[in-house]
């Protein structure tokens, strides 16, 4: 998508162009993450960051149940050894 003008208004709020919001699926009240890279500000939906993190951690997740279930089972096994 080509560059577009935005605007900084009272209180330091940034107005994103409607085409950008639509393209990213952003709606009023959505949470975004902002990162400063040199003289650039990068803005992305928080849900995309969460999705990336989930993809990176997927290989470490147990096949069945949850990490909490796995941890509880390990603790119970350790307790029976003592």
Helices and strands as residue ranges (DSSP letters): E 7-9, G 10-12, E 13-15, H 18-24, E 32-37, E 40-45, H 46-57, G 58-60, H 67-81
